[in-house]
Amino acid sequence: MSKFRELPFETTQVVRDCCLCLHAQRAARALARRFDDALRELGLTNGQFSLLMSLNRPAPPTIGSVADLLAMDRTTLTAALKVLERRNLVRIMVDKEDRRSRRLAITSAGRILLDKAFPIWKETHAEAEKEITGFSAGRLREALNALS
């Protein structure tokens, strides 16, 4: 039988102060709320904006390539797509070359909404970047990309 050992509170403080995962999650939640607030007037969340933007390509991507880009599992992506599909912002189509696969296309309504959302995103993004002090936003992106 293993003996229960209580961790000291100091251990909690070390994790609070040092944990990269905790700090990244906190920053991600704060940024998500900021973009959600900014995009709310268009009826979009930051995740929906990112998903629509990921479909803004010359050719309709596969679900797998979008899932990889957004670091989402396919089940979560499919659920998010259903919401946008019901709003007539995206179309989910059978891949002509592989009938087992699906391709995703942004609709005209989706493109119009994305065009309205982009200036809001751009302004909100610029405001967020101004708050990063001591190093560049580019270096932050590089560090985050290294972890992903």
N, C-alpha and C positions, 0 to 999 in steps of 0.2 A: 504494500500500500504506500503510495507516495505521500509525502508530508507536505501540506500546504504551507507556502512561504509567502507572506504578504510583502509586496513591493513597497519600498519607502516612497513617500510623496516626492522626494527629491528626484526619483526616477521619472515620475510623471512630468516634473518640470524640465528635465533634460529632453524628453521626447517633445514636449510643447515647444521648446526653444530651438531644437535641432532638426526635427523631422521634416525632410523635404516633401514627403507626401502630404503631410498636414498643411504645410505652408502653400503648396501648389493647389490643394483643394480649397483652402480659404480664399486664395486669390482668384481661382476659377469661379467660385460661387459669387464673389463680389463683382467680378467682371460680367458674369452671366446676368446678375440682377440689373446692372447698369444698362446693358444692351437690351434686356427684356423691357425695361422701363422706356427706353428710347424708341423701341420698335412697336410698342403696345398700340400706338395710335393707328398702325396699319394692320393690327390683328395678328402680328407675327411675334414669335419668340426668337431669341438669338439662335437657338438650335434649328428652327425652321428656316431662318435666313441663311445659315451656313449650309443647310441641305439644299435649298434652292440655288444658292451660289455654286455649289459643287456640281450642279446639273447644267450650268451655263457653259456648255462646251460645243464645239462644232458637231460632234456626233454623240448620240445618246450612250452614256456609260452603262456598264453592267452594275447590278446591285453589289456584287463583290468588290468592284473597284471603288465604288462610293463608300462602302463600309470600311474598306482599308483606309481611304483618305480621311474619313471622319473618325477613325478609331472606334467604330461601333460594331457590335455584333449584328448579324443579319436579322435576328428577331426584333431587336430594338429598332433597327433601321426600317424594317417592314412596317412596324406599328406607326412610326413617324410618317412614313410615306402615305399610309392609309388616310391620315388626317389631311394631308395636302392634296391627295387624290380626290377626296370628298369635296374639297373646296375648288376643284378643277384647276389646281395650280401645277400638278404633275400628271403624267400618264405613265403607267406601268405596262410595258409591251413584251410580248414573246420575242426572243432573239431569233431573227431569221436564220442565222447560221447554226444555232444550238437551241432547239425548241425547249430544252430543259431549263434554260437560262432566261433571265428577264433583263430588259434594258429600261432605262428611266429617261423620260423626256420632260423638260419644262414646257408648259403650255403657253399660249399667248397671254393668258391672264396671269400666269406665273411670271412671265417676263416683264409685264407692266408693273406688277407689284414689286418685283426685284429692282426695277428702275426707280421706283419711288423710295424704296428702302435704302438703296445704296448711299445717297447723300446723308441720310440719318446715321448710317453705320460709319461713314467717313468722318463726320463731325464728332461722334461719340468716341471713335477710335483715336482721333487726334487729341481729344481732351484726356483720354486715359494715358496716352503716351507722354503727355506733358507732366504727369504725376510721377513718372519714373525718373528718379534722380540718382546721380552717382555713376551711371553707366547708360549706354544707349539701349533703346528698345530692340535694336537689331541684335545686340549681344544677348539680351534676355531671350529672344526668339531662338537664337543659336543654342543657348543652354537648354531650353525646353525641348527643342528638336533632338538634341543629343540624348535626352532621357526617353524620347519616344522612338 
